[in-house]
């Protein structure tokens, strides 16, 4: 069975710093992610990391991006997000997480 994959939009919602952990573990004057800022938008075909998206942001969302690109849901319908065609995820940096919205492009 052949199907048309769709593009997935990845929007940076927030680049944060866990100040409590940063004070304990990070270098002095630790700042939010130097690569991503709120409002940045990237697109993926579901198989490839978008140019400019950090590898630490891509790794934890790559499977979900692929699922959405293939028309699958990220969770059982109605159990998580108000819109089953979207998901909010974060990169793997525990000191300065980047929070991302992924959604299928209609």
PEBELGI-V53271 format. One record per backbone hydrogen bond with DSSP energy under -1.0 kcal/mol. NH is the residue of the N-H (numbers start at 1). CO is the residue of the C=O. If there is no record, write none. Layout:
((NH:CO) (NH:CO))
This chain:
((6:69) (8:44) (9:103) (10:42) (11:101) (12:40) (13:99) (14:99) (16:97) (18:95) (19:17) (22:18) (23:19) (24:20) (25:21) (26:22) (39:12) (40:37) (42:10) (44:8) (53:50) (58:54) (59:55) (61:58) (62:58) (65:61) (66:62) (67:63) (68:64) (69:65) (70:66) (71:68) (72:67) (79:76) (86:83) (87:102) (89:100) (91:98) (92:56) (99:14) (100:89) (101:11) (102:87) (103:9) (104:85) (105:7))
